[in-house]
Amino acid sequence: MLVHEFHHKILTLFTVLYFVFAVHVVFLPDALRQRQGIPLRRRLGPLAGLVMLLLAALGANMPMAAQAAPGGAIGAVTETVTGWEGEMAPLPQYQAYCRTYGGRDPGCAVELGGTAPLVGPTRLTGKQKSLSMALHVHRQVVDDLIYREDAEDVWQILGSIGTGMEGDCDDVVMTTIARLVRRGYPRGALRATIVQLPADGGYHLILAIRLGNGEMYLDDRHRWPKSAADLQALGYRFVAQEVPGQVSWVRALPDFPAVPLTPAPQVADRNLSEQ
């Protein structure tokens, strides 16, 4: 809101100054006659200078979010995210996954088998339907899946849409990530997340979608995206999360905040029943 107010004031100032300039040029014939011998580009010089000054002022006050535009390296600086702190060595399953799929998954660090440093934004911004599409892709994977626990817990990218696939939660997460990346989603905004299920239900992998105002989570146990507060209310405990492009994962703080997103993200696909 403050940025919009600032831009409004700048545009108002520009309008007033432009009006003064027009009056000076159009409605003061004596001044014009004195300037008849002056080239047009010299007469317009003050206006051009004014425009450049205003553009510079606008550029200096643009939101800092512009720094996260595509092209910036993610691995250069560790981004601080509320609720996540400290480092954890990646699970052996994740390391084996990157050795196998590092050429297809840009989130795998070079040290783990990736082919190049990860670049791009770390959040989804300015896309109203991004979460809806991510949910749609995630549900495609879940609906195609024939659930089967791996004896050796191998993380995989499963087959094509509409084909019978066998796997479990980690295969759902990594396959969803692969399909979203193919659709142009930034890998830095898609993060495999380890949680502990309620009532000693064991560990479980879900997918974090990082938005401009926080994170939402896609879980094959639920049809709709959940916030951290939603999952904690159901008895989930957050454990660790992938940092795409980096070797180490981050741990969840003991008091991982159960704060609803404000405003709550909108999901357009209302054809699915809530679970």
C-alpha positions in Angstrom: 0.0 0.0 0.0 2.8 2.4 0.9 4.5 1.8 -2.5 1.2 2.6 -4.3 0.8 5.8 -2.3 4.3 6.8 -3.2 3.7 6.2 -6.9 0.5 8.2 -6.8 2.3 11.2 -5.2 5.1 11.0 -7.8 2.6 10.8 -10.7 0.7 13.8 -9.2 3.9 15.8 -9.0 4.8 14.8 -12.5 1.4 16.0 -13.8 1.7 19.4 -12.1 5.2 20.0 -13.4 4.2 18.9 -16.9 1.3 21.3 -16.8 3.6 24.2 -15.7 5.9 23.3 -18.6 3.1 23.2 -21.1 1.8 26.6 -20.0 5.3 28.0 -20.3 5.7 26.7 -23.8 2.1 27.1 -25.2 0.5 30.0 -23.5 3.4 32.4 -23.2 3.9 33.6 -26.8 6.6 36.2 -25.8 8.7 33.5 -24.3 8.2 31.4 -27.4 9.2 34.2 -29.7 12.4 34.5 -27.7 13.0 30.8 -28.2 12.2 30.6 -31.9 15.9 30.4 -32.7 16.5 27.6 -30.2 16.4 24.0 -31.5 13.5 21.9 -30.3 15.7 19.4 -28.6 17.2 22.1 -26.5 13.8 23.5 -25.6 12.6 20.0 -24.5 15.8 19.4 -22.5 14.4 20.5 -19.2 11.4 18.2 -19.6 13.6 15.3 -20.5 15.7 15.9 -17.4 12.6 16.0 -15.3 11.4 12.7 -16.7 14.7 11.1 -16.0 14.8 12.4 -12.4 11.3 11.0 -11.8 12.2 7.6 -13.2 15.3 7.5 -11.0 13.1 8.3 -8.0 10.7 5.5 -8.9 13.4 3.0 -9.4 15.1 3.8 -6.1 11.8 3.1 -4.3 10.7 -0.1 -6.0 9.9 -3.0 -3.7 12.8 -5.1 -2.6 11.0 -8.2 -4.0 12.5 -7.3 -7.4 15.8 -8.7 -6.1 14.3 -12.2 -6.3 13.6 -12.1 -10.0 14.7 -15.1 -12.1 18.4 -15.3 -12.8 19.7 -14.8 -9.3 21.7 -17.7 -7.8 19.9 -19.3 -4.9 22.9 -21.1 -3.4 24.9 -17.8 -2.9 23.2 -16.7 0.3 21.2 -18.9 2.6 17.7 -17.4 2.9 16.3 -17.1 6.4 12.8 -18.5 6.7 10.8 -18.3 9.9 10.6 -21.7 11.6 13.6 -23.3 9.9 17.1 -23.0 11.4 20.3 -24.9 11.5 21.6 -27.6 9.1 21.0 -31.3 8.7 22.8 -33.7 6.4 20.5 -34.9 3.7 19.1 -38.4 4.1 20.8 -41.2 2.3 17.6 -41.7 0.3 17.9 -38.1 -1.0 21.5 -38.5 -1.8 20.8 -41.7 -3.8 17.9 -39.8 -5.5 20.2 -37.0 -6.6 22.8 -39.5 -7.9 20.1 -41.0 -10.1 18.0 -38.0 -11.1 20.5 -35.1 -10.7 20.4 -34.5 -14.4 16.6 -34.0 -14.3 16.2 -32.3 -11.0 17.8 -28.8 -10.8 17.3 -28.8 -7.1 20.1 -31.4 -6.6 23.3 -29.7 -5.5 26.3 -30.2 -7.8 28.0 -32.0 -4.9 25.2 -34.5 -4.7 24.9 -35.2 -8.5 23.3 -32.1 -9.9 24.6 -30.8 -13.2 24.7 -27.0 -12.5 24.2 -24.5 -9.7 20.5 -23.6 -9.2 19.3 -20.2 -10.3 15.9 -18.5 -10.1 13.4 -17.2 -7.6 12.7 -18.9 -4.3 9.0 -18.0 -4.1 5.9 -18.0 -6.3 4.9 -14.4 -6.7 2.3 -12.6 -8.9 0.6 -15.8 -10.0 -3.0 -16.1 -8.7 -3.5 -19.6 -10.0 -0.1 -21.1 -9.3 -1.2 -22.9 -6.2 -4.3 -24.3 -8.0 -2.2 -25.7 -10.8 0.3 -27.2 -8.3 -2.6 -28.9 -6.5 -4.0 -30.2 -9.8 -0.6 -31.7 -10.8 -0.2 -33.2 -7.3 -3.6 -34.8 -7.4 -2.8 -36.3 -10.8 0.2 -38.0 -9.3 -1.7 -39.2 -6.2 -4.7 -40.5 -8.3 -2.4 -42.4 -10.7 -0.5 -44.0 -7.8 -0.8 -47.6 -6.7 0.4 -47.1 -3.1 3.3 -49.4 -2.2 5.9 -49.0 0.5 9.4 -49.5 -0.7 11.4 -52.2 1.1 14.5 -50.0 0.7 12.8 -46.6 0.6 14.0 -45.5 -2.8 12.9 -42.0 -3.9 11.9 -41.9 -7.6 10.4 -39.8 -10.3 7.5 -42.0 -11.6 6.0 -42.4 -15.0 3.7 -40.5 -17.3 0.2 -39.1 -16.5 -2.5 -41.8 -16.6 -0.2 -44.7 -16.2 -0.3 -47.1 -13.3 2.6 -46.2 -11.0 3.7 -47.9 -7.8 5.3 -45.9 -5.0 4.8 -44.1 -1.7 4.8 -40.5 -0.3 8.4 -39.6 -1.3 7.7 -40.8 -4.9 4.6 -38.5 -4.9 6.6 -35.5 -3.8 9.6 -35.9 -6.2 7.3 -36.8 -9.1 5.2 -33.7 -8.4 8.3 -31.5 -8.3 9.5 -32.9 -11.6 6.2 -32.2 -13.3 5.9 -28.7 -11.9 9.4 -27.8 -13.0 8.5 -29.0 -16.5 5.6 -26.5 -16.3 8.0 -23.7 -15.5 7.7 -23.6 -11.7 10.9 -22.3 -10.0 12.6 -25.3 -8.3 13.6 -23.0 -5.4 10.0 -22.6 -4.4 9.3 -26.4 -4.3 10.7 -28.1 -1.2 10.5 -31.7 0.0 9.6 -31.5 3.7 9.9 -34.2 6.4 7.1 -34.3 9.0 6.3 -36.8 11.8 2.7 -38.0 11.7 0.5 -37.9 14.8 0.0 -40.8 17.2 3.5 -42.2 16.4 2.5 -42.7 12.8 6.1 -42.5 11.6 7.8 -40.1 9.3 6.2 -38.7 6.1 7.3 -36.6 3.1 5.2 -33.7 1.9 5.7 -30.9 -0.6 6.1 -27.3 0.5 5.1 -24.6 -2.0 6.7 -21.3 -1.0 4.5 -18.3 -1.6 5.1 -14.6 -1.1 3.6 -14.7 2.4 4.8 -18.1 3.6 4.4 -21.8 2.8 1.5 -24.1 1.9 1.9 -27.9 2.0 0.7 -30.6 -0.4 0.2 -33.9 1.3 -1.1 -37.1 -0.3 -3.1 -37.7 2.8 -5.2 -34.6 2.2 -6.9 -33.3 -1.0 -6.4 -29.6 -0.2 -3.3 -27.5 0.5 -2.6 -27.1 4.2 -0.8 -24.4 6.2 1.6 -25.2 8.9 -1.1 -24.3 11.4 -3.5 -26.7 9.8 -1.1 -29.6 9.9 0.0 -28.9 13.5 -3.6 -28.8 14.5 -3.9 -32.3 13.1 -0.9 -33.5 15.2 1.9 -33.2 12.6 5.4 -32.3 13.8 7.8 -30.6 11.3 11.2 -32.1 11.2 13.4 -30.9 8.3 13.2 -29.3 4.8 15.2 -29.5 1.6 17.0 -26.3 0.4 17.1 -26.7 -3.4 20.6 -26.1 -4.8 22.3 -26.7 -1.4 23.7 -29.9 0.1 22.4 -29.4 3.7 18.8 -29.4 4.7 17.3 -27.2 7.4 15.8 -28.3 10.7 12.5 -27.1 12.1 12.7 -25.1 15.3 11.2 -26.7 18.4 8.5 -24.0 18.4 7.8 -24.1 14.6 5.2 -21.3 14.4 1.6 -22.4 13.7 0.6 -19.1 12.1 -2.1 -19.0 9.4 -1.1 -17.2 6.2 -2.5 -13.7 5.8 -4.2 -13.4 3.4 -5.1 -17.0 2.9 -4.2 -18.2 -0.6 -7.1 -18.9 -3.0 -7.5 -22.2 -4.7 -9.7 -22.0 -7.8 -10.2 -25.8 -8.4 -13.2 -26.4 -6.1 -14.2 -29.6 -7.8 -12.4 -31.8 -5.2 -14.1 -32.8 -2.0 -12.4 -31.7 1.2 -10.6 -34.3 3.4 
